[in-house]
């Protein structure tokens, strides 16, 4: 393991922050470029993006509506 290379957890945190719009523009641009060059990162990015969309949709459903089903 390369000590200069970020862990998977750190990469996931960075990608999540990117998807939530919480990265400075220069870092976001670098992350997007890095993602475009790495199929595994692209897959992880897409999975995290789908998860965020799912969570946002679930948040829209009132708690009472889910209890009724």
Secondary structure, DSSP 4 states (H G I P E B T S, - for coil): --TTSPPHHHHHHHHHHHHTT-S-HHHHHHHHHHHHT-HHHHHHHHHHHHHHHHHHHHHHS-HHHHHH-
